[in-house]
Amino acid sequence: MNLQTGALKREKKQWLLDIIDFTQLVKLRLTMTVVFSALMAYWIALPLDRSLSYKLFSIFLGGSLIAGAANALNQVLEKRYDAKMSRTSNRPLAAGRMSDSTALLIAGVMSVCGLILLATLNLWSALLGAVSLLLYAFVYTPLKRLSSMAVFVGAIPGALPVLIGTVSAQGELTTLSLCLFGIQFFWQFPHFWAISWLGHQDYIKAGFKITPSLGDLPTKTTGFQAFVYALFLLPVCWLCQRFNVSNYLSFYVFLISSLFYVLLSFRLYMVNNKKAALALLFFSFFYIPVVLGAFLIDKFV
């Protein structure tokens, strides 16, 4: 009986470890962040005379499957490089706890199921989902070892979830969808440059060239890049007002948040230290929920 109980405990423990490995393979937190943007964009774009429907579930599950598949493929392609970085060395593939074939099977099943779910919304949603998956896994991922232009390329699939959300609600590309895309697109650069500053030595050690500073220590170039791209949020803010995408609340929340984002990016450029990079990164986590939340509130007010 004790032997049987022990075997059951070991089996249960292994099952839990497999679940944890799966969440690491699909980068669950990152996936949920991506899906949150798509859901918020859908709700913002949905006409007031229409109630939330099954589409919300299809966006959530379909978006989660596509994002998870892209992250799994990313780890298959970067297994050797992940093993060299302290931040990623414990991922299931890098640590050898999962085989490439298992990860590829998971990614393949998730891709097909995700695209089918998005296709039930409309063809635009499925097309954008496929573009996002292909760009992230097969263009952005290998480009990271060649040039910092990878960050620009990676920002496209990073911003496509809001397009998927809006076209699922409206059935076509609109001014609203393009404005929300612009917000999510330019937000990513200061966010990523802050991560790049903090993980600079790991990226260099692994052979990635996604940081603007290729020396042993991050230079002010990283902060300057963050500052320049943060500035682009200001004309996007103006365009939202110009084309009546934003109302008073969303306009001022978007403007104030963007100005603060610009200031934090400029501070990283000026002082070039860990404290400034952490402050920029911390604020970036709140930027998208706050701005999209203001757009949603404005819709009902």
C-alpha positions, 0 to 999 in steps of 0.5 A: 500500500505504501509503495502504491501511495508513493507511486501515486504521489510521484505521478501527481508530482510529475503531472504538476511539473509537466503543467508548469513546463507547459506554462513556461513553454507557451510563456503564459504571462506573456500570452495572457498580456497579448490576449488581454489587448485583443479582448480590450480592443474587441470590447472598445470596437464593439458597437453599443447596440451589440452585446458581448457574444461567443466571439469574446471566448473565441478571441480569448482561446484562439488568441491564446493558442496562436500566441502560445504556439508562437512562443513554443516555436520561438523556444524550439528555435532558440533552445541553444541560446536560452541555455546560455542566459540565466533568465531563460536557462530553466525553460523546459527545452533549454534545460532538457526537460522537454524534447523538440518533437514534443514542443513542435507537436504542441505548437502545431496543434495549437496553431491549427486550433487557434487559426480555426477558432479565429476563422469562425470570427472572420477571415481577417482575424484568421489572416492576421493571426497567421501573419502574427505567428509567422512573423514572430516565429520565423522572422523576428526569432532568427533576426534577433541574432543578426540585427537590432532591427528584430525589435522593429519586426517583432513589434508588428506581431506584438501589436497585431492582437489589437487589430484582431480584436477590432476586426473581429468586432467591426469586420474590417480595418478601421481608423480605430483599429489602426490607431490602437495598433499604433498605440500598441506598436510604439509602446513596445519599444521603450518597454523592450529597451528597458528589458534590454538594458536590464538583461544586456549582458545575458543577451550579449553572452547568448549572441543576440544583437537586439540591444543597440549597445553591443559592448559589455555594458549598456550605453546611452544609445538604449535610452535614446532609442526608447526616448525616440520611439516613445515620442511617436506616441504623441502624434498617435495621440493627436491622430486619435483626437483628429479622427474622433477615435478618442473622447475627452477622457481617453485623450487626456489619459493617453496624452498624460500617460504618453508624456510620462512614458517619454519622460521616463525614457528620456531619464533612462537616456540621461542617467543610464542606470538600473534604477531608471530602466526599472522605473521605465519597465514598471510604468510600461506594465501599466501603460496599456491597461490604463490607456485601453481602459480609458478608451473603453470607459469613454465608449460608455460615457 
